[in-house]
Amino acid sequence: MFINKPKKIIFSSDPVVIDIPKPAKNFIPKWYSKSERYHGGEPQYHSNLNTNKSVKTCVPFLDTLTTGYMFELSIDVVIKQELDGPNFASPLQPTPIDVRNPAQNPLIPIPLGCSPHHFIWKIPHCFKTPKGYSLLVTHPLNRFDLPFVTMSGIVDADNAIGKGNFPFFLKDGFEGIIHAGTPIAQIIPFKRDDWESVRDDSLNLEGEKRNFMAARTIKDGYYKLTSWHKKEYN
């Protein structure tokens, strides 16, 4: 019997940092866990088959929260607003964030609702993927509740990548503590392949047929049963 062995991503950390990055499934936010599958508790059906489903019935949304791994903040960071912009401090040194000179990126658009001051996360990890695999490193997907926006990058990591910096912007006016353990960047491995886009309008009919099959009963789960593939990140 053929057993598909999992690919291995290798992490290392500074000796004083307790953990290597953990699977993203360990960081599912409380607001998602507390959400009901149906607003009001029970499904409601109407003549047009619209229901009171919540985002918790959407498997693709759940996949965004559980795919890959997370860089997490190693120690608390206290943010205070000063006359010259946000200031930060930590109970231990060195602090895990730093200022980046905005002159390095004078034309980069500032994320909506964020302060124009440029910051970096100082990542205390090295990492390596199997041959032919890269990493998408991005803001934790769908985590708009976090008081910062981490910028995205793609890292070809099949040669060991040393400790580095990931740029981010703070939400405008934010003051408070960003606690140790907060996810600051999501790490999604993917295989490098060459791609070519092709137009095929017959997909319209195939898509409509699948929409019909999904809507022909009131039972949920057509996508999960027919298209979804379980992903494992440990």
Summary of the structure (lengths in Angstrom):
residues: 234
radius of gyration: 21.3
end to end distance: 22.8
largest distance: 66.2
contacts: 549
relative contact order: 0.20
helix: 17%
strand: 29%
